[in-house]
Amino acid sequence: MNIAISNTSDKPIYQQLFEQISAQILKGELEKGYSLPPIRQAASELRVSIITVKKAWEELERAALIYTVTGKGCFVAELSPEELLQKRNEMILKQMQIDTSYYKSFGLTIEEAVHLMKEVY
C-alpha cells in the first residue's frame, strides 16, 4: 500500500486516503484478501489522527471495497473484475457529475470541456 498525504490539498486527509486506497484496489494493486494495516498503525505511520484513518476505513467499507473481521482487521473485498469495473465507473461518474456542474457554472459547452480535458489528459 502506497499512500502520499498532502497537507496543502483542499481535500480532507481521510478523503485522500479513501481515494488512494480505492484506486489501488480498483486497479488491482491491492488484491482481494489483502490485509490493511490496523488503524492505529496506519495513523502512526502516516502521522495522522486515528479518527482520520478510521473515517477512511469506514468509507472504504461503505463502498464495499473492504470488509472487517472482528478481532482480525480489515481486508480488501473479493470482487470480480466486472464488479471492480462497475465500482470504478460508479466512482468516476459521481466525480464527473460534480465536475460537470462546475464547468457548466462557467458556461462551458461540452465541446470546450472535452477540449480542455484532452489538454490536461
C-alpha positions in Angstrom: 0.0 0.0 0.0 1.5 3.3 -1.1 0.0 6.5 0.3 1.1 10.1 -0.1 -0.7 12.6 2.1 -0.7 16.3 1.0 -1.2 18.8 3.8 -1.7 21.6 1.2 -4.6 19.8 -0.6 -8.1 21.1 -0.4 -9.3 17.6 0.2 -9.5 16.3 3.7 -6.9 13.7 4.6 -9.5 10.9 5.1 -10.7 11.6 1.6 -7.1 11.4 0.2 -6.7 8.1 2.0 -10.0 6.8 0.6 -9.3 7.9 -2.9 -5.7 6.5 -3.0 -6.6 3.1 -1.4 -9.8 2.7 -3.5 -7.8 3.5 -6.7 -5.2 0.8 -5.7 -8.0 -1.7 -5.1 -9.8 -0.9 -8.4 -6.5 -1.1 -10.4 -5.7 -4.5 -8.8 -2.7 -3.2 -7.0 -4.2 -4.3 -3.7 -5.6 -7.8 -4.3 -8.6 -9.4 -2.7 -7.9 -10.6 0.8 -5.0 -8.0 1.3 -4.9 -7.0 4.9 -4.9 -3.3 5.5 -2.8 -2.1 8.4 -4.6 -1.7 11.7 -6.0 1.8 12.2 -3.5 2.8 14.9 -0.5 1.5 12.9 -1.6 3.4 9.8 -2.2 6.6 11.7 1.2 6.3 13.3 3.0 5.6 10.0 1.1 8.3 8.1 1.4 10.8 11.1 -2.3 11.5 11.1 -5.0 11.0 13.7 -6.6 7.7 14.4 -10.0 9.3 13.8 -8.9 10.3 10.2 -7.8 6.7 9.4 -10.9 5.3 11.0 -13.1 7.5 8.8 -11.3 6.5 5.6 -11.6 2.8 6.5 -15.3 3.3 7.2 -15.7 5.0 3.8 -13.9 2.1 2.1 -16.2 -0.4 3.9 -19.3 1.7 3.0 -18.1 1.5 -0.7 -17.9 -2.3 -0.2 -14.2 -2.2 -1.2 -13.1 -3.7 2.2 -14.6 -5.7 4.9 -13.9 -6.0 8.6 -13.4 -9.2 10.6 -13.8 -8.5 14.3 -10.5 -9.1 16.1 -8.6 -9.7 12.8 -8.7 -6.5 10.9 -9.8 -5.1 7.5 -9.3 -6.8 4.2 -9.8 -6.0 0.6 -13.2 -7.4 -0.6 -13.4 -10.2 -3.0 -14.7 -8.6 -6.1 -14.8 -10.0 -9.6 -13.2 -8.0 -12.4 -16.7 -7.0 -13.5 -17.6 -5.7 -10.0 -14.3 -3.8 -9.9 -15.1 -2.2 -13.2 -18.6 -1.3 -12.2 -17.4 0.3 -8.9 -14.7 2.2 -10.8 -17.2 3.6 -13.2 -19.7 4.5 -10.5 -17.0 6.5 -8.6 -15.8 8.2 -11.8 -19.4 9.1 -12.8 -20.1 10.5 -9.4 -17.0 12.8 -9.7 -17.8 13.7 -13.3 -21.3 14.9 -12.2 -19.7 17.2 -9.7 -17.1 18.4 -12.2 -19.7 18.9 -14.9 -21.8 21.1 -12.7 -18.7 23.2 -12.0 -17.9 23.5 -15.7 -21.5 24.4 -16.5 -21.3 27.2 -14.0 -18.7 28.8 -16.2 -20.8 28.4 -19.3 -18.5 25.8 -20.9 -20.0 23.8 -23.7 -19.4 20.1 -23.8 -17.0 20.6 -26.7 -15.0 23.2 -24.7 -14.9 20.9 -21.7 -13.8 17.9 -23.8 -11.1 20.1 -25.5 -9.8 21.2 -22.1 -9.9 17.7 -20.7 -7.8 16.5 -23.7 -5.2 19.2 -23.0 -5.0 18.1 -19.3 -5.0 14.4 -20.0 
